[in-house]
Amino acid sequence: MCGIAGMAGPGAAEVVRAMTGALVHRGPDDGGHYDDPAARLCLGMRRLGILDLAHGHQPMANPDQSVWIVYNGEIFNSPDLRRGLEERGHRFHTANSDTETLLRLYDEKQEGMLAELNGMFAFVLHDKRRNLLFGARDRVGIKPLYYARRPDAFAFASELKSLLRMPGLARTLDESSLSHYLTLRFVPGTASIIRGVSRLAPGHWFRYDLKTGRFETRSYWRPSFAPQEDRSVGEWSELVRAELGAAVRRWSLSDVPIGCSLSGGLDSSSIVGLLAESGHRQLKTYSLGFVGEGAAALDELPLARAVAQRWGTDHHELVLQPEDLLRDLLKMVWSLDEPYGGGLPSWYVFQFMQQDVKVGMTGTGGDELFGDYGRYIQLEQRTLPGTQAAPLPAWLERGWPLVASLVDQLPHGIGGLRRKERWRHYPQVRRDLFGWDYVQAFYYLSESMKRNEVLAPPSDGRIIQDTVELLREYYRESQSEQPRDAVMHLAMRTQLPEEFLFMTDRFSMAHSLEARVPFLDHLFVEAVMRIPAQIRTKPEDPKYLLRQAVRDLLPDDLLHAPKRGFVIPTARWLRGPLRPLAERLLAPARLAEQGLFRPEFYARFVRPHVEGRADYHPQVWTALMFQLWHNLYIEQALTECPNFSWQELCR
């Protein structure tokens, strides 16, 4: 695992050395640079040694040095690819470096190489023969790759904080990305939070012509549903078990010890069981638990402990108070690169694991492949034949603004934010099932609330992209009539890569730990997408097929345990230790000066929540996490991790 960066343009050598200096946490073991002054080009990397520790130095070149590469990730079928290349006459100079495998495969197949790769990766290579840069990102977006263009330059990096070292790249906020974030708590799509900085989409490659500056990007893989109706439930269960077991074996390729994050849930416990079953001995497992108010009902440590005992792992437990999560709050915000309002506990899991191992397996991806928490249920119920709501009578629709005005008069805390919003817009609710029974049902701010109560109008008159329409586009892209398939496709194109994998990458790499996600082995993903939707997941038990497939590996108590997981107590924090921070960063005068939020946001959301008159913690927490990011990345324009605490920002 590594951090990579590069630039074509004036001053590239000096700039790229600064860029890789910002990525040392991703690769503390080694570093290197490749300079081509004639092309005004430099490639750089920082390495976390996992495979071929002695010979995997980068940047690496092919035998005639016509192609150079910097590469972040692991190719888990590299041994098989290498054997095939050797049979076709290639001679290797390293013991088992997958970087060299990539170079030889590119020599042979160029862009066509991507169809051969199984793993998690982002790489860029300089092809001197074709005078171009070629780069790619893995199919589901496990590894990140940012890029930016100027008329006279092109640059890329594994992290935004590194790319921001590019001269002339202004730290200007992308207002549409902010709007999406306020609804979703993450930034979706290919636009980043910084205007002019893009992310290469999962399953895409790019070419940059070093002579003309022409840039193009194309898709080489997308989720595609091809249900096969010729198997029974039992046969599909056997296939899931076999394919997941094969994925776990592939993804355990390593020259250093491996550990497992073990939450006590079905996904991570399945990974541990399959690893142990495949012959991994003295496997290390790591679990996080909490004490304090409300923690006992959500505690999964006993379940994790039972899995560890079942397989005889070297088990480690870390128990925290919820307030301990605030200790490194600014370090988390800095490490994430972009605003993020989701969960924080993984930071401490990876910090805990890194004390012993350099590779950590996680169960990320299992939820999205098997039911996505049942988020399709309401959509499916409303779209069944005979369930569509009849249109409102015209007279009632004309008079609905009066009803909406009465809803507006209700006191804070009466009815709940989502319910009030549905009643305000009830005629639209009946017409737009996706917008209201999916987006508004599971996320945090509607388009009308952002437009009328939260965001200030853009000062330059730019059009703000509608979040519902962005998500609807991905939903329809599935080309499936089944909500179960379409919701899975949507999650794989948005929340999975740009929230869960984004957070997993940044939090693990902040601690120089390589996190692996075998559920997202593309052969396993493609196998799951062949399962008919009504067999893959059921409303009463979204993961029933996975549960059937691995039931012999796990304790009975875990198999029948409800979905749990520690919920960070943001509502209580915002009325307690974080109240001064919220009142400072979300104060009306500060919001007015900043020009992004309406000053009324404070009276509408912050004050009622901190005073206990309503529960608006999702909206206040989301805004506060953005303000912390904005303070570090825009206002202070930091280039290093902050050495001060969030308490100092309250002053």
Secondary structure, 3 states (H helix, E strand, C coil): CEEEEEEECCCHHHHHHHHHHCCHHHCECEEEEEEEHHHCEEEEEEECCCCCCCCCCCCEECCCCCEEEEEEEEECCHHHHHHHHHHCCCCCCCCCCHHHHHHHHHHHHHHHHHHHCCEEEEEEEEECCCCEEEEEECCCCCCCCEEEEECCEEEEECCHHHHCCCCCCCCCECHHHHHHHHHHCCCCCCECCECCEEECCCCEEEEEECCCCCEEEEECCCCCCCCCCCCCHHHHHHHHHHHHHHHHHHCCCCCCCEEEECCCCHHHHHHHHHHHHCCCCCCEEEEEEECCCCCHHHCCHHHHHHHHHHHCCEEEEEEECHHHHHCCHHHHHHHHCCCCCCCCCHHHHHHHHCCCCCEEECCCCHHHHCCHHHCCHHHHHHHCCCCCCCCCCHHHHHHHHHHHHHHHCCCCCCCCHHHHHHHHCHHHHHHCHHHHHHHHHHCCCCHHHHHHHHECCCCCCCCCCCHHHHHHHHHHHCCCCCHHHHHHHHHHHCHHHHHHHHHHHHHHHCCCCEEECHHHCHHHHHHHHCCCHHHHCECCECCHHHHHHHHHHCCHHHHCCCCCCCCCCHHHHHHCCCHHHHHHHCCHHHHHHHCCECCCHHHHHHHHHHCCCCCCHHHHHHHHHHHHHHHHHHHCCCCCCCCCCHHHHHC
